[in-house]
Protein backbone atom coordinates (compact mmCIF):
# COMPACT_ATOMS: atom_id res chain seq x y z
CA UNK A 1 0.00 0.00 0.00
CA UNK A 2 1.27 3.41 -0.87
CA UNK A 3 1.93 5.65 2.10
CA UNK A 4 0.29 9.03 2.48
CA UNK A 5 3.59 10.86 1.95
CA UNK A 6 4.64 8.94 -1.16
CA UNK A 7 4.79 11.02 -4.37
CA UNK A 8 3.91 9.82 -7.83
CA UNK A 9 6.99 10.81 -9.81
CA UNK A 10 5.65 9.81 -13.20
CA UNK A 11 4.19 13.30 -13.61
CA UNK A 12 0.73 12.04 -14.62
CA UNK A 13 -0.95 11.47 -11.28
CA UNK A 14 -2.71 14.01 -9.09
CA UNK A 15 0.28 14.14 -6.73
CA UNK A 16 3.66 15.06 -8.16
CA UNK A 17 6.94 15.83 -6.45
CA UNK A 18 8.28 19.37 -6.32
CA UNK A 19 10.83 18.66 -9.05
CA UNK A 20 8.25 16.88 -11.19
CA UNK A 21 5.86 19.81 -10.90
CA UNK A 22 8.68 22.24 -11.69
CA UNK A 23 9.75 20.33 -14.81
CA UNK A 24 6.23 19.50 -16.01
CA UNK A 25 5.33 20.98 -19.38
CA UNK A 26 2.48 22.99 -17.86
CA UNK A 27 4.54 24.44 -14.99
CA UNK A 28 5.07 28.24 -14.90
CA UNK A 29 8.86 27.80 -14.83
CA UNK A 30 8.86 25.72 -18.02
CA UNK A 31 6.55 28.16 -19.80
CA UNK A 32 8.67 31.23 -19.07
CA UNK A 33 10.79 32.55 -21.89
CA UNK A 34 14.14 32.19 -20.20
CA UNK A 35 16.28 33.70 -22.99
CA UNK A 36 14.43 37.02 -22.68
CA UNK A 37 14.59 36.95 -18.90
CA UNK A 38 18.29 36.11 -18.73
CA UNK A 39 19.24 38.56 -21.50
CA UNK A 40 17.32 41.40 -19.82
CA UNK A 41 18.93 40.61 -16.45
CA UNK A 42 22.37 40.48 -18.04
CA UNK A 43 21.80 43.86 -19.68
CA UNK A 44 20.68 45.41 -16.39
CA UNK A 45 23.69 44.00 -14.53
CA UNK A 46 26.10 45.12 -17.25
CA UNK A 47 24.42 48.50 -17.06
CA UNK A 48 25.07 48.67 -13.32
CA UNK A 49 28.80 48.21 -13.90
CA UNK A 50 28.83 50.82 -16.67
CA UNK A 51 26.84 53.29 -14.56
CA UNK A 52 29.24 52.79 -11.65
CA UNK A 53 32.24 53.37 -13.92
CA UNK A 54 30.70 56.57 -15.29
CA UNK A 55 29.75 58.05 -11.90
CA UNK A 56 32.19 56.78 -9.26
CA UNK A 57 34.40 59.86 -9.68
CA UNK A 58 31.56 62.33 -10.34
CA UNK A 59 31.53 64.06 -6.97
CA UNK A 60 29.38 66.81 -8.50
CA UNK A 61 26.43 64.45 -8.89
CA UNK A 62 27.04 61.36 -6.69
CA UNK A 63 26.58 63.13 -3.34
CA UNK A 64 30.16 62.21 -2.42
CA UNK A 65 29.35 58.49 -2.54
CA UNK A 66 30.97 56.57 -5.41
CA UNK A 67 28.31 53.84 -5.06
CA UNK A 68 25.36 56.28 -5.14
CA UNK A 69 24.26 55.56 -8.72
CA UNK A 70 25.24 51.89 -8.58
CA UNK A 71 22.97 51.23 -5.60
CA UNK A 72 20.11 53.12 -7.18
CA UNK A 73 20.51 51.36 -10.50
CA UNK A 74 20.39 47.97 -8.77
CA UNK A 75 17.39 49.15 -6.73
CA UNK A 76 15.63 50.24 -9.93
CA UNK A 77 16.40 46.86 -11.45
CA UNK A 78 14.98 45.08 -8.41
CA UNK A 79 11.80 47.15 -8.49
CA UNK A 80 11.51 46.60 -12.24
CA UNK A 81 11.89 42.84 -11.75
CA UNK A 82 9.15 42.91 -9.11
CA UNK A 83 6.91 44.83 -11.53
CA UNK A 84 7.59 42.15 -14.15
CA UNK A 85 6.52 39.42 -11.72
CA UNK A 86 3.38 41.39 -10.84
CA UNK A 87 2.58 41.84 -14.54
CA UNK A 88 2.95 38.10 -15.14
CA UNK A 89 0.79 37.37 -12.09
CA UNK A 90 -2.01 39.67 -13.25
CA UNK A 91 -1.62 38.54 -16.85
CA UNK A 92 -1.96 40.54 -20.03
CA UNK A 93 -5.58 39.42 -20.40
CA UNK A 94 -6.57 40.75 -17.00
CA UNK A 95 -4.67 43.97 -17.68
CA UNK A 96 -6.73 44.23 -20.86
CA UNK A 97 -9.79 44.93 -18.71
CA UNK A 98 -7.86 47.60 -16.79
CA UNK A 99 -6.66 49.47 -19.89
CA UNK A 100 -9.10 52.42 -19.49
CA UNK A 101 -7.86 52.98 -15.93
CA UNK A 102 -4.18 52.64 -16.88
CA UNK A 103 -4.62 54.90 -19.89
CA UNK A 104 -6.40 57.57 -17.86
CA UNK A 105 -3.69 57.44 -15.17
CA UNK A 106 -0.87 57.82 -17.71
CA UNK A 107 -2.57 60.78 -19.44
CA UNK A 108 -3.15 62.40 -16.05
CA UNK A 109 0.53 62.02 -15.15
CA UNK A 110 1.80 63.55 -18.39
CA UNK A 111 -0.63 66.43 -17.89
CA UNK A 112 0.86 66.98 -14.42
CA UNK A 113 4.22 67.57 -16.08
CA UNK A 114 2.78 70.69 -17.72
CA UNK A 115 1.76 72.09 -14.30
CA UNK A 116 4.10 73.66 -11.72
CA UNK A 117 4.73 70.11 -10.47
CA UNK A 118 6.74 69.43 -13.63
CA UNK A 119 10.49 69.79 -13.66
CA UNK A 120 13.10 70.39 -16.35
CA UNK A 121 16.05 67.99 -16.61
CA UNK A 122 18.70 68.44 -19.32
CA UNK A 123 16.48 70.83 -21.24
CA UNK A 124 13.41 68.56 -21.29
CA UNK A 125 10.43 69.57 -19.18
CA UNK A 126 9.22 65.97 -18.82
CA UNK A 127 9.74 65.06 -15.18
CA UNK A 128 7.83 65.10 -11.89
CA UNK A 129 10.10 65.41 -8.86
CA UNK A 130 8.89 63.08 -6.10
CA UNK A 131 11.46 63.94 -3.47
CA UNK A 132 14.39 62.21 -1.83
CA UNK A 133 16.36 62.42 -5.05
CA UNK A 134 13.73 60.49 -7.00
CA UNK A 135 11.78 61.71 -10.02
CA UNK A 136 9.25 60.27 -12.44
CA UNK A 137 9.12 60.52 -16.23
CA UNK A 138 5.49 59.71 -17.14
CA UNK A 139 6.17 59.52 -20.89
CA UNK A 140 7.94 56.19 -20.29
CA UNK A 141 4.71 54.63 -19.02
CA UNK A 142 2.70 56.15 -21.87
CA UNK A 143 4.60 53.83 -24.22
CA UNK A 144 3.11 50.84 -22.40
CA UNK A 145 -0.44 52.21 -22.24
CA UNK A 146 -0.44 53.16 -25.93
CA UNK A 147 0.46 49.57 -26.81
CA UNK A 148 -2.18 48.09 -24.50
CA UNK A 149 -4.88 50.60 -25.46
CA UNK A 150 -4.42 50.25 -29.21
CA UNK A 151 -4.22 46.46 -28.91
CA UNK A 152 -7.47 46.37 -26.94
CA UNK A 153 -9.33 48.37 -29.59
CA UNK A 154 -7.82 46.76 -32.69
CA UNK A 155 -8.19 43.17 -31.48
CA UNK A 156 -11.60 43.35 -29.78
CA UNK A 157 -13.82 42.32 -32.72
CA UNK A 158 -11.16 40.14 -34.34
CA UNK A 159 -10.57 37.98 -31.25
CA UNK A 160 -14.33 37.77 -30.78
CA UNK A 161 -14.63 36.31 -34.27
CA UNK A 162 -16.73 39.15 -35.69
CA UNK A 163 -14.12 40.30 -38.19
CA UNK A 164 -10.90 39.10 -39.77
CA UNK A 165 -9.17 42.48 -39.65
CA UNK A 166 -9.89 45.74 -37.78
CA UNK A 167 -12.13 48.07 -39.78
CA UNK A 168 -11.37 51.70 -40.61
CA UNK A 169 -13.48 53.05 -37.75
CA UNK A 170 -11.61 50.93 -35.22
CA UNK A 171 -8.24 52.00 -36.61
CA UNK A 172 -9.29 55.64 -36.38
CA UNK A 173 -10.32 55.17 -32.75
CA UNK A 174 -6.99 53.50 -31.95
CA UNK A 175 -5.06 56.35 -33.59
CA UNK A 176 -7.09 58.87 -31.61
CA UNK A 177 -6.26 57.04 -28.40
CA UNK A 178 -2.53 57.25 -29.20
CA UNK A 179 -2.62 60.84 -30.41
CA UNK A 180 -3.86 62.40 -27.15
CA UNK A 181 -0.84 61.53 -24.96
CA UNK A 182 1.56 62.05 -27.88
CA UNK A 183 0.39 65.64 -28.31
CA UNK A 184 0.82 66.28 -24.59
CA UNK A 185 4.34 64.82 -24.64
CA UNK A 186 5.16 66.97 -27.68
CA UNK A 187 4.16 70.07 -25.71
CA UNK A 188 6.82 69.33 -23.06
CA UNK A 189 8.62 69.03 -25.58
CA UNK A 190 10.02 65.48 -25.47
CA UNK A 191 10.76 64.77 -29.11
CA UNK A 192 12.62 61.52 -28.46
CA UNK A 193 9.67 59.90 -26.68
CA UNK A 194 7.29 61.06 -29.40
CA UNK A 195 9.52 59.45 -32.04
CA UNK A 196 9.38 56.16 -30.14
CA UNK A 197 5.59 56.40 -29.82
CA UNK A 198 5.20 57.00 -33.56
CA UNK A 199 7.24 53.86 -34.28
CA UNK A 200 5.15 51.93 -31.74
CA UNK A 201 1.95 53.02 -33.50
CA UNK A 202 3.36 51.89 -36.86
CA UNK A 203 4.39 48.53 -35.42
CA UNK A 204 0.98 48.02 -33.82
CA UNK A 205 -0.88 48.85 -37.04
CA UNK A 206 1.30 46.49 -39.09
CA UNK A 207 0.74 43.65 -36.60
CA UNK A 208 -3.01 44.24 -36.44
CA UNK A 209 -3.54 43.53 -40.11
CA UNK A 210 -4.98 46.99 -40.73
CA UNK A 211 -5.03 48.25 -44.30
CA UNK A 212 -1.64 49.38 -45.59
CA UNK A 213 -3.28 52.66 -46.53
CA UNK A 214 -3.30 53.54 -42.84
CA UNK A 215 0.40 52.77 -42.49
CA UNK A 216 1.40 54.81 -45.54
CA UNK A 217 -1.01 57.57 -44.53
CA UNK A 218 0.50 57.71 -41.07
CA UNK A 219 4.02 57.94 -42.51
CA UNK A 220 2.90 60.81 -44.76
CA UNK A 221 1.13 62.54 -41.88
CA UNK A 222 4.26 62.15 -39.78
CA UNK A 223 6.39 63.79 -42.44
CA UNK A 224 3.94 66.68 -42.75
CA UNK A 225 3.77 66.96 -38.97
CA UNK A 226 7.56 67.14 -38.73
CA UNK A 227 7.60 69.96 -41.27
CA UNK A 228 4.84 71.78 -39.39
CA UNK A 229 6.66 71.40 -36.07
CA UNK A 230 9.80 72.83 -37.65
CA UNK A 231 8.01 75.73 -39.34
CA UNK A 232 5.91 76.63 -36.30
CA UNK A 233 9.00 76.62 -34.03
CA UNK A 234 7.42 74.20 -31.57
CA UNK A 235 10.81 72.67 -30.80
CA UNK A 236 13.15 74.35 -28.35
CA UNK A 237 16.40 75.83 -29.60
CA UNK A 238 18.51 73.06 -28.09
CA UNK A 239 16.51 70.43 -30.02
CA UNK A 240 16.88 72.30 -33.30
CA UNK A 241 20.61 72.66 -32.64
CA UNK A 242 20.89 68.90 -32.09
CA UNK A 243 19.49 68.18 -35.52
CA UNK A 244 21.74 70.83 -37.03
CA UNK A 245 24.76 69.23 -35.37
CA UNK A 246 23.69 65.82 -36.67
CA UNK A 247 23.49 67.17 -40.22
CA UNK A 248 26.86 68.90 -39.83
CA UNK A 249 29.05 67.47 -37.02
CA UNK A 250 31.65 70.22 -37.54
CA UNK A 251 29.08 72.99 -37.07
CA UNK A 252 29.93 73.68 -33.42
CA UNK A 253 32.33 71.01 -32.07
CA UNK A 254 32.84 72.85 -28.78
CA UNK A 255 29.14 73.57 -28.32
CA UNK A 256 26.11 71.68 -29.57
CA UNK A 257 28.24 69.06 -31.33
CA UNK A 258 30.39 68.41 -28.26
CA UNK A 259 28.43 65.42 -26.91
CA UNK A 260 28.45 63.52 -30.18
CA UNK A 261 32.10 64.24 -30.92
CA UNK A 262 33.24 63.15 -27.46
CA UNK A 263 31.07 60.03 -27.67
CA UNK A 264 32.70 59.00 -30.94
CA UNK A 265 36.16 59.67 -29.51
CA UNK A 266 35.37 57.47 -26.50
CA UNK A 267 34.03 54.58 -28.57
CA UNK A 268 36.78 54.88 -31.18
CA UNK A 269 39.51 54.76 -28.54
CA UNK A 270 38.25 51.44 -27.21
CA UNK A 271 39.39 49.38 -30.19
CA UNK A 272 38.67 45.66 -30.12
CA UNK A 273 38.84 44.86 -26.40
CA UNK A 274 38.78 48.30 -24.78
CA UNK A 275 41.10 50.09 -22.40
CA UNK A 276 39.94 48.03 -19.44
CA UNK A 277 37.09 48.41 -16.97
CA UNK A 278 37.40 51.69 -15.01
CA UNK A 279 40.44 52.61 -17.12
CA UNK A 280 38.81 54.70 -19.85
CA UNK A 281 40.41 58.13 -20.14
CA UNK A 282 37.27 59.75 -21.58
CA UNK A 283 35.10 58.23 -18.86
CA UNK A 284 37.52 58.90 -16.00
CA UNK A 285 38.13 62.42 -17.27
CA UNK A 286 34.37 63.08 -17.49
CA UNK A 287 34.60 64.29 -21.06
CA UNK A 288 31.29 62.71 -22.17
CA UNK A 289 28.22 64.35 -20.59
CA UNK A 290 25.30 62.26 -19.26
CA UNK A 291 27.38 59.11 -19.53
CA UNK A 292 25.31 57.20 -16.99
CA UNK A 293 22.07 57.79 -18.91
CA UNK A 294 21.87 58.73 -22.59
CA UNK A 295 25.52 58.00 -23.42
CA UNK A 296 26.09 54.89 -21.32
CA UNK A 297 27.05 52.91 -24.44
CA UNK A 298 30.20 55.03 -24.73
CA UNK A 299 31.46 53.53 -21.45
CA UNK A 300 31.13 50.05 -22.94
CA UNK A 301 32.74 51.14 -26.20
CA UNK A 302 35.75 52.75 -24.50
CA UNK A 303 36.39 50.34 -21.62
CA UNK A 304 35.14 47.04 -23.09
CA UNK A 305 35.76 47.80 -26.75
CA UNK A 306 34.04 46.28 -29.75
CA UNK A 307 33.65 43.02 -27.85
CA UNK A 308 31.78 44.63 -24.95
CA UNK A 309 29.64 46.84 -27.17
CA UNK A 310 28.91 43.87 -29.42
CA UNK A 311 27.82 41.82 -26.38
CA UNK A 312 25.27 44.48 -25.43
CA UNK A 313 23.91 44.55 -28.99
CA UNK A 314 23.80 40.74 -29.03
CA UNK A 315 21.80 40.63 -25.78
CA UNK A 316 19.38 43.25 -27.11
CA UNK A 317 19.09 41.11 -30.23
CA UNK A 318 18.16 38.09 -28.11
CA UNK A 319 15.38 40.09 -26.44
CA UNK A 320 14.05 41.23 -29.82
CA UNK A 321 14.34 37.77 -31.38
CA UNK A 322 12.41 36.09 -28.58
CA UNK A 323 9.81 38.87 -28.54
CA UNK A 324 9.27 38.34 -32.27
CA UNK A 325 8.85 34.61 -31.65
CA UNK A 326 6.22 35.33 -29.02
CA UNK A 327 4.38 37.69 -31.36
CA UNK A 328 4.34 35.07 -34.12
CA UNK A 329 3.39 32.09 -31.97
CA UNK A 330 0.52 33.50 -29.91
CA UNK A 331 -2.94 32.50 -31.08
CA UNK A 332 -4.76 35.75 -30.21
CA UNK A 333 -4.46 39.03 -32.08
CA UNK A 334 -4.35 41.00 -28.83
CA UNK A 335 -1.18 39.22 -27.71
CA UNK A 336 0.37 39.54 -31.16
CA UNK A 337 -0.22 43.30 -31.22
CA UNK A 338 1.15 43.84 -27.71
CA UNK A 339 4.31 41.83 -28.45
CA UNK A 340 4.81 43.58 -31.81
CA UNK A 341 4.43 46.99 -30.18
CA UNK A 342 7.11 46.09 -27.64
CA UNK A 343 9.42 44.87 -30.43
CA UNK A 344 8.98 48.17 -32.28
CA UNK A 345 9.65 50.13 -29.07
CA UNK A 346 12.78 48.24 -28.01
CA UNK A 347 14.21 48.03 -31.53
CA UNK A 348 13.88 51.71 -32.38
CA UNK A 349 14.94 53.03 -28.98
CA UNK A 350 18.02 50.79 -28.92
CA UNK A 351 18.97 51.78 -32.47
CA UNK A 352 18.45 55.47 -31.74
CA UNK A 353 20.45 55.42 -28.49
CA UNK A 354 23.41 53.50 -29.88
CA UNK A 355 23.18 55.36 -33.17
CA UNK A 356 23.46 58.78 -31.56
CA UNK A 357 26.65 57.73 -29.77
CA UNK A 358 28.08 56.67 -33.14
CA UNK A 359 26.95 59.85 -34.89
CA UNK A 360 24.53 58.09 -37.25
CA UNK A 361 21.39 59.32 -35.46
CA UNK A 362 20.55 62.71 -33.92
CA UNK A 363 20.83 63.18 -30.16
CA UNK A 364 17.34 62.84 -28.66
CA UNK A 365 17.89 61.94 -25.02
CA UNK A 366 16.54 58.39 -25.20
CA UNK A 367 17.93 55.84 -22.70
CA UNK A 368 19.30 52.46 -23.72
CA UNK A 369 16.75 49.83 -22.56
CA UNK A 370 17.80 47.96 -19.39
CA UNK A 371 21.29 49.53 -19.44
CA UNK A 372 20.93 53.28 -18.86
CA UNK A 373 20.40 54.69 -15.38
CA UNK A 374 16.85 55.84 -14.75
CA UNK A 375 13.96 54.47 -12.73
CA UNK A 376 11.04 55.29 -15.04
CA UNK A 377 12.74 53.73 -18.06
CA UNK A 378 13.79 50.65 -16.09
CA UNK A 379 10.31 50.11 -14.67
CA UNK A 380 8.58 50.44 -18.04
CA UNK A 381 10.90 48.03 -19.90
CA UNK A 382 10.55 45.38 -17.21
CA UNK A 383 6.76 45.74 -17.30
CA UNK A 384 7.06 45.14 -21.04
CA UNK A 385 9.07 41.97 -20.34
CA UNK A 386 6.30 40.89 -17.98
CA UNK A 387 3.74 41.38 -20.74
CA UNK A 388 5.83 39.26 -23.12
CA UNK A 389 6.15 36.51 -20.51
CA UNK A 390 2.41 36.58 -19.83
CA UNK A 391 1.60 36.29 -23.54
CA UNK A 392 3.90 33.29 -23.87
CA UNK A 393 2.69 31.58 -20.68
CA UNK A 394 -1.02 31.98 -21.43
CA UNK A 395 -0.90 30.57 -24.95
CA UNK A 396 -2.27 27.01 -25.45
CA UNK A 397 0.22 24.26 -24.60
CA UNK A 398 0.07 22.96 -28.16
CA UNK A 399 1.19 26.35 -29.55
N, C-alpha and C positions, 0 to 999 in steps of 0.2 A: 504493500500500500504506500502510496506517495505521501510523504509528510506535508504538513501545512506550509512549511517554509521552503519546500523544494520548488525551484523555478523550472519552467519549460524553456529550454534554450534553443529549441528549434526555430523560434520566431513566429510560429503560426498559432500558438495557443493563446488563451486570454491572459496568461501570466508569462511575462518575459523578463529576463534579467536586465539589469541596468545597461550593460554593454549591448545586449541584444536590441533593447529599445533604442539605444543611441545609434546603432548601425542599421536599424531597419530602414527600408526604403521610404517609409512614410514619416520618419522622425524629422523634427525641425532641423537638427544638425546636418542631416544628409541633404536636406532640401535647400539649405543656404547656398548662395553662390560664393564659395570660398575664395576664388581668385580675385573678385572685386573687393571683398572684405580685407584680404591680406595686402593687396596692392594699395588700397586707400590707407590702411594703417601704416604701411611702409612709407608712403608719401608724407604722412603727418609726422612720423618719427624723423625722417630725413629733414623735413622742414624745421623741426625743433632744433636740430644741430645747426642748420644754416642760420636760423634766427639768432641762436646763441652766438655764433661766430660774428654775425653782423652787429650785435648790440652789446657784447660783453665789455667793450672799451668805450661805449657811448655814454659817458657820465652825464651828458646834457639831457638824455632822455630816460636813462635806466634807474633814476632815483638813487644813484650811487651803489646799486646792487647789480653785479654782472649777471646774476641769474634771474633778474626781474622779468625779462621777456620770455626766457626759457620756461620758467614756472607757469607763466600765464598761457603760453602756447600749449603746454601739456595739459593745463586745466581746460582750455578751450577744446582740445581734442577729446578729453574725457567727457565733457558735457556733450559734445557733438556725438560721441559714441553712445551715450545714454539716450540722446534724442533719436538715434537710429534704432536702438532697441525698442523704444516706445512706439516709433512709427511702425515697426514690424509687428509689434503686439497689437496695435489698433488695426493695422491692415489698410491697404490702399482702398479697399472697398468700403470700409467703414468711414474712412476719411472722405470718401466721395460724398457721403451724406452731410458732412460738416463743411463742405466747400463754401457755401454762402457765408457761414460764420468766419471762416479763415480768410476769405476774400475781403469781407468787410473790415476785419481787424487789420489786414495789411494796408488797405487803402487809408484807414484812419491813421495808422502810424506814419505813412509817408506824408499825409496832410499835416501831421504834427511838426514835421521837419520845417514846414513853411511858416510856422508860428515862432514866437520868441523862444520856444523850447528847443528849436533847431540850432545846430552848431556847425561852424565851418572848419573843416580839416583839410589842409593842403589845397585850399582854393575851392573845394567842393562843399556846398552847404547841404549836406546829405546825412547828417548825424544827429542823434539825440543823446545828450550827455546824461548818463544815469547817476553818476557819482562814484566815488571811490576809485577813480581812474578807469572806469568802464564806460563804454558808449555803445550805442546801437545804430546800425545802418539798415533801416527798414527796407531799402530797395533790394537787399539780398533776399529777403523773404518773399518779396513780390514775385521774384522769378519762380518760386515754388508754386505760389497761388495762381499765377497765370497758367502754368502747365496744368494744374489740377482743374481749374475752372474751365479752361477751353476743352480739356478732355471730357469733362462731365457733360458739357453741352453737345459736343460733336459726336460723342459715342452713345448718347441716351437712346435715340430711336434705332440706331444700328444694332446695339447689343440687345435691344428688346425684340428685334426681328422685324421691325416695321419698315426699315429701309436698308438698302445695301450700302449706300454712301450718304453722308450728311448733305442735306439740301442747301440751297443758296441762303434761305432765311436763317438756318441754323449757323452757317458760316458767318453771316453778318452779325449775328448775336455774339458769337465767340470773339470776333474781332473787336466788337464794341466793349466786351468785357476786358480785353487786354489793353485797349486804347486808354481807358480812364486812368489806371495807375501809371502808364507810360507817359502820358501828358504831364502828370504831377511830377514825376521824376525828372522830366525834361526841364520843368520850371526851376529845379534846384540850382543850377543845372547839373545833372550827372549823365553826361553823354555816354560814357563807357557802359553804364548799366542799361541805358536805352538801347545801345547797339546789341547787347546780349539778348535783351527781350525781343528785339525784332527778329533775330536769328531763331530764338525759341519759337516764336509765332510761325515762322516759315517751316521749321521742322515739324511742328504740330500739324499744320495744314497738310504737308506732304504725307505724313503718316496716317492722317484721317481718311485719305482717299478723296478729299475734296477736289473739285474741278481745278485743273491746272490754270484756268483763267484767273482764279483767285490768287494763286502763287505769283504769276507774272504781273497781275494787277498790283499786288502788294509791293513787289520789287519796284515797279514804276512809281507807285505812290511814295515809296521810301526815297527814291531818287529826287522826286519833286519836293518832298518834305525837307530833304537835306539842303536843296538849293534855297528853299524858303527860309529855313533856319539861318543860313549864311547871309542872305540878303536882308533879313529883318533884324540881324544883329542880336539874336537870342542868346548866342554863345558868349561867354565871358572872354575877355581879352587873352587870358592865359590859355584857354582852349584853342582859340584861333591861332595863337603863336605856336602851339604844339603841332598843329597840322602844317603850318608854314615851315617849321623846323624839320618835319618829316619829309616834306617835298624838297627841301634844300638844307641838308645837314650842316653846311658851312655858313648858313645864314647868320647865326649868332652863337658860335661855339662856347663862349664864356657865359652866355645867358640862357635863352630858352632851349638851345641845343645841348646844354651842358650834360644833362642827365643821360641822354642817349649816347653821346660821345664817350662819357666815362664808363657807361655800361659795356659798350663794345670794347673799350680798352681792357676792362676787367676780364671779360670772357675771352678775348683774344690772347691775353697773357697766360691763360691757363694751359694752353696746349693740349696734349693728349691726356695726361694724368693729373694736371693741376700742380699748383705750387705747394700743396699740402694743407690739410685742415688747420685752420686758424693761422695760416702763414701767408695769406694773400695780402699783398702790399696795398692794393686798392681798397680792400675791405678793412684792413687794419688802419689804414690812413684815412678812412671815412670819406673817400672821394666820391662814392656813389650815394646820392641821397635816397632815402626811403628804401634802404636795402633789405630791411626786415619784412617789408610788405610788397610793394609793387615790383621792386627790382631784386627779389630774393634769388631769382635764377642766376644772377650775376655772381653770387657767392659760390654756387655750385660750379659755374663755368670757370671761375678763377682758381678755386681751391681744390676742386675735384676734377677739373678738366673736361675734355670731351667725354670721357668715360662716365663721370658723375652726372653731367648734364644729360647724356644719352640714357642713363639709368632712369632718371626722372621722367623723360619722355616715354621710355618703354613702359614704366608703371602706369602712366596716364593712358597709354595705348591699351594696356590690359583692361583698365576700367572701361574704356570706350568699347573695346571688343566684346566684353562680357555683357555690357549694357545693350549693345546691338543684338546679341544673341537672345537676350531676354525679350526685347521688343519683337523679334521675329518669331519666337516660340510660344508666346502667350496666345491664348485662344479667344481673348476678348479685346475689342477695339479700344476700350478705355485703358487697359494696361499697356497696349501697344503705343498709344498716343503719349501716355505719361513717360514711358521709357524713352521714346524717340525725342520728346522734349528735353529730357535730361541729357541725352547724347548730344543734341544740338548745343545746349548750354555749356557742358563741359568741354566739348571740342572747340567751340569758338573762343571761349574765355581762355583756355590753355594756349591756343594758337596766338591770340592777341597778346597775352602777357609775355610769352617767350619771344614772340615776334618783335615787340617793342624794345626788348633788351638787345636784340640783334640788329635793330634799325630797319626792319622790313615792314613794320606796322607803326602807326602813330601812337604816341604815349597817351593813354586814356585812364590810367589809374585803376585798372582791374587787377585783382589779386590772382595768384596762381592757385587753383583749387587744391585744397588739403595742405599746401606747402607754405603759403604766405601767412604771416601773423595777422590775426584779426578774428575776433569772436563771431561776429555776424556771418562772415563768409564761411567760417568753419562749421557753424551750426547748420547753415542752409545746405551745404554740400553733403553733410552726413545725414540730414533728413532725406535728401535725394537718394543716397545709398540705401536708406531704410525703405524707401518706396520701391526701389529696384528689387530688393530682397523680398519684399512682400509680394510683388507681382510674380516673382519666380516661385515662391513657396506656395502660393494659392492657386497655381495652375493645376490642372488635372495630372495625376501621377503618370498617365500614359503619354503626356505631352513631352 
